[in-house]
Amino acid sequence: MTGAGKTQKRRAGGRRIRRLAGSAAILAFVAALTYSLAVGGGRPDLSGVKRALAGLRGVERADEFICAPGYDAAFADLDGGFVTAGALGFKVFGADGQQLAHESFKMSEPMTSSSGGHAVVYDAGGTSVRLIDSAGGLAPIVEPELEIISAAINGNGWLALCTREGGGYKGSVTVYGADGDMKYKWYSAQGYIMSAALSRDNRELAVLSLGDTGGRITLLKLQSEQVQGTFDLAGGVILEIKYTPDGRLLAVAENSLISVDGAGTGAVVRDFSGKYLGGWAIGDDGLTALLLLDYGVGDAGTLETYDARGAALGAVSTDSRCISLSVNGGVAVLWRDRLSLYDASLRLESEFHDVADVVSALARADGAALAVGRGVAKVYDSA
């Protein structure tokens, strides 16, 4: 009886320790959230919250990732991990820097795209494509017979693969689930397909094409082959489209940022006619950054940000050349002489000048950025 009592007491003590540890973790998280609200002007700084959660989970974060020769032409963040692809194939690294997957095959124009814990590697102009998750797992996809134009992935791992097409069509879009199974296919008979975007709920598909009169966005539901709506930009070219969390579509055109609803009705968010688009980026949360130059030559201009609803968030003037621009909750800009990390409102959080060999920067959801250089991608943290 006494021994049993002691055992029970030790168990109760263990429970108290676990409760105390849990309480401390909760208090730490609440403190991080409270601080993020304070610095965010009443809006939570999600990157700070995610950093706090990562710390509570005890996740080891690598300071750098190795980019081996032949695998160092295209890059993507993978929920804190890293995907690097090149002429010889691709490699996948976990957030701790350990290699999770590696496959060798030839690519003429390697490309990557990612969203959350999913990524796609493909050969633009070729027929090779790989769908990857954050654990390095590969979904079996039947590779297309005709050349790949572009590929886009949503946060659920669903893939929209745009390819050339025969039989009088000007391209097609095939949608695959995260398991690699084909879910939907649509053929374009009018405009040449450039890219596509999938909604977060895997129900809607937007296809960007270019015809004789300008850019067109065709809106479809994956349960039907019937077109739900179209948006035409007469005499203009649309450069990129992306779904926002509320189901609307953002489109970056040559001289405007446009919001398009499910029926194809467009509203100009920002008209920058008279400016020159020097760069842009759209995040999964709808955060959009535009670099607008004052002249056709030179680097003088303004960097601006907008939220998913089209509200202006911030603006900063610049006269530095922009090498790379990326958004992921915040904004990472590789200027000619420095790497600058901003929050969504373009408040400068950190700046680094040891970037002489850096060629590209990727913003991460945890508030850090990956600076990709010769043979290595280094993590620069804004904290």
Secondary structure per residue as TSV (DSSP state, phi and psi in degrees):
chain	resnum	aa	ss	phi	psi
A	1	M	-	360.0	-41.9
A	2	T	H	-65.9	-43.9
A	3	G	H	-61.6	-41.9
A	4	A	H	-62.2	-39.6
A	5	G	H	-62.7	-40.9
A	6	K	H	-65.2	-41.6
A	7	T	H	-61.1	-43.6
A	8	Q	H	-62.9	-39.1
A	9	K	H	-66.1	-40.5
A	10	R	H	-64.1	-40.3
A	11	R	H	-63.5	-41.8
A	12	A	H	-63.6	-39.6
A	13	G	H	-62.7	-39.4
A	14	G	H	-63.8	-38.5
A	15	R	H	-65.2	-39.2
A	16	R	H	-63.4	-40.9
A	17	I	H	-62.4	-43.5
A	18	R	H	-65.5	-38.4
A	19	R	H	-65.1	-40.6
A	20	L	H	-64.0	-42.4
A	21	A	H	-63.4	-42.1
A	22	G	H	-64.4	-40.5
A	23	S	H	-63.4	-40.6
A	24	A	H	-63.4	-39.7
A	25	A	H	-64.9	-42.3
A	26	I	H	-64.4	-43.4
A	27	L	H	-60.8	-40.7
A	28	A	H	-63.4	-40.8
A	29	F	H	-67.0	-43.9
A	30	V	H	-60.6	-40.3
A	31	A	H	-62.8	-41.8
A	32	A	H	-64.8	-41.1
A	33	L	H	-66.0	-42.8
A	34	T	H	-60.9	-42.7
A	35	Y	H	-64.9	-40.4
A	36	S	H	-65.2	-35.9
A	37	L	H	-66.6	-38.1
A	38	A	H	-65.3	-46.3
A	39	V	H	-77.6	-19.1
A	40	G	T	-93.4	9.5
A	41	G	T	64.4	36.5
A	42	G	T	97.0	-12.6
A	43	R	S	-105.2	134.6
A	44	P	-	-66.4	134.0
A	45	D	-	-83.1	95.2
A	46	L	H	-62.0	-33.0
A	47	S	H	-62.9	-40.3
A	48	G	H	-66.3	-41.1
A	49	V	H	-62.4	-42.6
A	50	K	H	-64.9	-37.6
A	51	R	H	-62.8	-40.1
A	52	A	H	-64.3	-43.9
A	53	L	H	-62.4	-41.4
A	54	A	H	-61.4	-39.6
A	55	G	H	-65.2	-39.6
A	56	L	H	-66.1	-34.6
A	57	R	H	-76.9	-10.7
A	58	G	T	72.7	27.2
A	59	V	-	-72.1	126.9
A	60	E	-	-81.2	123.3
A	61	R	-	-105.7	126.9
A	62	A	-	-70.9	147.8
A	63	D	S	-86.7	-19.0
A	64	E	E	-159.0	160.0
A	65	F	E	-127.9	140.3
A	66	I	E	-87.9	130.6
A	67	C	-	-109.2	97.0
A	68	A	-	-70.6	147.9
A	69	P	T	-56.2	136.7
A	70	G	T	91.4	-10.3
A	71	Y	S	-127.9	24.8
A	72	D	-	-128.4	41.9
A	73	A	S	-110.9	-24.8
A	74	A	E	-142.0	144.9
A	75	F	E	-140.2	153.9
A	76	A	E	-154.1	141.8
A	77	D	E	-75.1	142.4
A	78	L	E	-130.1	73.1
A	79	D	T	53.1	46.4
A	80	G	T	93.9	-16.7
A	81	G	E	-89.1	-161.5
A	82	F	E	-154.1	136.0
A	83	V	E	-118.0	130.2
A	84	T	E	-131.7	133.0
A	85	A	E	-134.5	154.8
A	86	G	E	-161.0	-163.2
A	87	A	T	-64.6	-20.9
A	88	L	T	-103.5	-3.4
A	89	G	E	137.9	-149.9
A	90	F	E	-144.1	161.2
A	91	K	E	-135.2	148.1
A	92	V	E	-123.6	131.3
A	93	F	E	-119.7	143.2
A	94	G	-	-77.7	173.6
A	95	A	T	-62.1	-22.7
A	96	D	T	-85.7	1.4
A	97	G	S	90.5	-4.5
A	98	Q	-	-79.9	138.3
A	99	Q	E	-70.6	127.8
A	100	L	E	-102.6	-31.2
A	101	A	E	-153.6	154.1
A	102	H	E	-158.6	128.3
A	103	E	E	-141.0	136.4
A	104	S	E	-108.0	124.8
A	105	F	-	-163.5	158.0
A	106	K	-	-82.3	137.5
A	107	M	-	-134.8	135.7
A	108	S	S	-83.9	-38.9
A	109	E	S	-136.1	79.2
A	110	P	E	-67.6	137.7
A	111	M	E	-137.1	153.2
A	112	T	E	-135.5	154.4
A	113	S	E	-151.6	143.5
A	114	S	E	-143.0	160.7
A	115	S	E	-153.5	116.3
A	116	G	T	59.6	-124.6
A	117	G	T	-96.7	25.6
A	118	H	E	-134.3	149.1
A	119	A	E	-147.8	159.3
A	120	V	E	-128.8	138.3
A	121	V	E	-116.7	132.3
A	122	Y	E	-150.1	162.7
A	123	D	E	-105.5	102.2
A	124	A	B	-65.3	125.4
A	125	G	T	89.8	-8.6
A	126	G	S	-113.0	-158.2
A	127	T	S	-127.7	7.9
A	128	S	-	-90.1	134.7
A	129	V	E	-150.7	140.5
A	130	R	E	-134.9	132.0
A	131	L	E	-104.9	123.7
A	132	I	E	-126.0	143.0
A	133	D	E	-107.5	175.8
A	134	S	T	-68.5	-15.5
A	135	A	T	-89.6	1.5
A	136	G	S	87.6	5.0
A	137	G	-	-73.7	145.7
A	138	L	E	-111.9	130.8
A	139	A	E	-88.2	134.7
A	140	P	-	-72.6	117.2
A	141	I	-	-119.9	133.0
A	142	V	-	-73.0	115.4
A	143	E	-	-69.7	145.6
A	144	P	-	-68.9	156.8
A	145	E	S	-83.8	-28.2
A	146	L	S	-108.0	168.0
A	147	E	-	-62.7	143.6
A	148	I	E	-80.4	134.3
A	149	I	E	-92.6	-51.7
A	150	S	E	-162.6	170.4
A	151	A	E	-147.5	145.5
A	152	A	E	-139.8	147.8
A	153	I	E	-131.0	145.3
A	154	N	-	-103.3	177.5
A	155	G	T	-66.2	-14.5
A	156	N	T	-91.6	-0.9
A	157	G	-	87.2	11.1
A	158	W	-	-81.8	140.1
A	159	L	E	-116.7	134.0
A	160	A	E	-109.9	112.1
A	161	L	E	-109.2	117.3
A	162	C	E	-96.7	128.8
A	163	T	E	-135.7	160.2
A	164	R	-	-70.0	161.7
A	165	E	-	-146.2	149.3
A	166	G	-	-99.0	-168.1
A	167	G	T	69.1	28.8
A	168	G	T	87.6	-6.4
A	169	Y	-	-84.3	155.8
A	170	K	S	-108.1	29.6
A	171	G	-	128.7	165.8
A	172	S	E	-144.4	160.3
A	173	V	E	-125.0	124.9
A	174	T	E	-112.1	130.5
A	175	V	E	-104.1	129.1
A	176	Y	E	-117.1	143.8
A	177	G	-	-77.7	174.6
A	178	A	T	-63.8	-20.2
A	179	D	T	-84.4	-3.0
A	180	G	S	91.9	-5.0
A	181	D	-	-78.4	142.0
A	182	M	E	-73.2	131.0
A	183	K	E	-109.3	-26.0
A	184	Y	E	-166.5	150.8
A	185	K	E	-146.7	138.9
A	186	W	E	-135.9	137.1
A	187	Y	E	-108.7	139.0
A	188	S	-	-101.5	124.0
A	189	A	S	-102.7	-9.6
A	190	Q	S	-113.4	-56.8
A	191	G	S	-107.9	152.7
A	192	Y	E	-75.4	121.9
A	193	I	E	-69.2	135.1
A	194	M	E	-109.2	-45.6
A	195	S	E	-162.5	179.2
A	196	A	E	-149.5	165.6
A	197	A	E	-143.4	145.3
A	198	L	E	-112.9	141.1
A	199	S	-	-72.2	163.9
A	200	R	T	-65.0	-28.9
A	201	D	T	-91.6	9.5
A	202	N	S	63.1	22.6
A	203	R	-	-108.4	-23.0
A	204	E	E	-125.1	146.3
A	205	L	E	-129.6	132.2
A	206	A	E	-116.6	132.3
A	207	V	E	-118.1	126.7
A	208	L	E	-98.3	127.5
A	209	S	E	-137.7	166.6
A	210	L	E	-127.0	123.2
A	211	G	-	-117.3	-167.4
A	212	D	S	-67.5	-26.0
A	213	T	S	-102.4	-5.8
A	214	G	E	139.2	-161.0
A	215	G	E	-82.8	147.9
A	216	R	E	-137.3	139.6
A	217	I	E	-112.8	121.6
A	218	T	E	-104.6	127.4
A	219	L	E	-105.9	129.4
A	220	L	E	-134.4	155.8
A	221	K	E	-109.6	139.7
A	222	L	T	-70.6	-8.2
A	223	Q	T	-90.3	-2.0
A	224	S	-	-149.2	149.3
A	225	E	S	-89.7	-6.3
A	226	Q	S	-75.5	134.5
A	227	V	E	-67.9	129.5
A	228	Q	E	-87.4	-25.8
A	229	G	E	178.3	162.1
A	230	T	E	-138.3	149.3
A	231	F	E	-125.3	126.2
A	232	D	E	-113.9	134.8
A	233	L	E	-110.8	90.1
A	234	A	E	-61.6	127.0
A	235	G	T	73.2	6.4
A	236	G	-	-126.4	162.2
A	237	V	-	-112.4	130.7
A	238	I	E	-94.7	130.8
A	239	L	E	-95.8	-34.8
A	240	E	E	-156.3	147.6
A	241	I	E	-130.2	149.6
A	242	K	E	-158.9	139.6
A	243	Y	E	-76.8	143.8
A	244	T	-	-95.4	166.6
A	245	P	T	-58.8	-27.0
A	246	D	T	-88.6	6.7
A	247	G	S	92.7	-3.3
A	248	R	-	-81.9	170.6
A	249	L	E	-118.8	134.2
A	250	L	E	-103.3	136.9
A	251	A	E	-130.4	126.8
A	252	V	E	-96.7	119.3
A	253	A	E	-110.1	-179.9
A	254	E	S	-59.6	-36.0
A	255	N	S	-135.8	22.3
A	256	S	E	-163.3	155.4
A	257	L	E	-107.2	126.4
A	258	I	E	-124.4	140.2
A	259	S	E	-107.3	130.6
A	260	V	E	-123.6	130.2
A	261	D	-	-89.0	-179.0
A	262	G	T	-66.3	-17.0
A	263	A	T	-93.3	-4.7
A	264	G	S	95.1	10.5
A	265	T	-	-84.6	124.9
A	266	G	E	-107.0	146.9
A	267	A	E	-132.2	131.4
A	268	V	E	-74.7	120.6
A	269	V	E	-82.7	-44.0
A	270	R	E	-145.1	116.9
A	271	D	E	-95.0	113.8
A	272	F	-	-115.9	37.5
A	273	S	T	-58.6	137.0
A	274	G	T	94.0	-13.5
A	275	K	S	-103.4	172.9
A	276	Y	E	-122.0	124.6
A	277	L	E	-75.0	109.7
A	278	G	E	-93.8	-11.4
A	279	G	E	170.3	159.7
A	280	W	E	-158.1	161.8
A	281	A	E	-157.9	140.5
A	282	I	E	-124.0	128.8
A	283	G	-	-93.6	169.8
A	284	D	T	-62.7	-26.8
A	285	D	T	-88.4	5.4
A	286	G	S	89.9	-6.7
A	287	L	-	-60.1	126.9
A	288	T	E	-124.9	132.9
A	289	A	E	-115.8	133.7
A	290	L	E	-124.8	130.5
A	291	L	E	-102.8	111.8
A	292	L	E	-110.7	117.6
A	293	L	E	-93.2	147.3
A	294	D	S	-76.9	-29.7
A	295	Y	S	-134.9	165.4
A	296	G	S	-71.0	-20.4
A	297	V	S	-126.2	154.1
A	298	G	S	93.1	176.0
A	299	D	S	-118.8	5.1
A	300	A	-	-70.5	132.4
A	301	G	E	176.4	-158.1
A	302	T	E	-137.2	136.6
A	303	L	E	-98.0	126.3
A	304	E	E	-127.4	150.1
A	305	T	E	-127.6	149.5
A	306	Y	E	-138.9	147.3
A	307	D	-	-87.5	-177.8
A	308	A	T	-64.0	-23.6
A	309	R	T	-89.5	-3.0
A	310	G	-	94.0	4.2
A	311	A	-	-76.1	135.5
A	312	A	E	-68.7	134.0
A	313	L	E	-106.2	-40.6
A	314	G	E	-170.7	167.6
A	315	A	E	-155.1	141.1
A	316	V	E	-135.8	138.7
A	317	S	E	-81.8	149.5
A	318	T	E	-148.4	151.6
A	319	D	-	-130.4	21.5
A	320	S	S	-102.7	147.5
A	321	R	-	-73.2	132.0
A	322	C	E	-92.3	123.1
A	323	I	E	-92.0	-38.4
A	324	S	E	-153.0	141.2
A	325	L	E	-134.5	129.5
A	326	S	E	-145.2	145.8
A	327	V	E	-129.9	145.3
A	328	N	S	-166.9	70.1
A	329	G	S	86.9	-37.8
A	330	G	S	-130.7	-169.0
A	331	V	E	-127.1	130.6
A	332	A	E	-116.2	125.7
A	333	V	E	-125.6	122.5
A	334	L	E	-92.5	103.0
A	335	W	E	-84.3	175.3
A	336	R	S	-59.5	-33.4
A	337	D	S	-122.9	7.0
A	338	R	-	-167.4	162.5
A	339	L	E	-111.4	121.8
A	340	S	E	-113.4	131.3
A	341	L	E	-111.2	124.0
A	342	Y	E	-119.0	159.0
A	343	D	-	-83.4	-176.8
A	344	A	T	-62.5	-26.1
A	345	S	T	-91.6	9.8
A	346	L	-	66.5	30.3
A	347	R	-	-81.7	125.7
A	348	L	E	-67.8	124.5
A	349	E	E	-101.6	-42.6
A	350	S	E	-151.6	155.9
A	351	E	E	-144.7	137.4
A	352	F	E	-130.8	138.2
A	353	H	-	-111.4	-6.1
A	354	D	-	-87.6	60.4
A	355	V	-	-127.6	32.7
A	356	A	T	-61.8	-33.7
A	357	D	T	-100.7	6.7
A	358	V	-	-82.3	136.4
A	359	V	-	-115.3	-15.3
A	360	S	E	-156.9	152.1
A	361	A	E	-131.0	138.7
A	362	L	E	-122.3	121.0
A	363	A	E	-73.6	141.2
A	364	R	-	-114.9	155.7
A	365	A	T	-67.6	-19.4
A	366	D	T	-84.8	6.4
A	367	G	S	94.5	-9.9
A	368	A	-	-89.3	-179.8
A	369	A	E	-141.3	148.4
A	370	L	E	-98.1	123.5
A	371	A	E	-103.7	110.0
A	372	V	E	-93.5	123.9
A	373	G	-	-129.8	-147.0
A	374	R	S	-79.7	101.4
A	375	G	S	81.0	-2.0
A	376	V	E	-152.7	146.8
A	377	A	E	-117.1	116.4
A	378	K	E	-99.7	145.5
A	379	V	E	-91.9	125.4
A	380	Y	E	-114.4	117.6
A	381	D	-	-97.9	138.5
A	382	S	-	-81.3	-12.9
A	383	A	-	-71.4	360.0
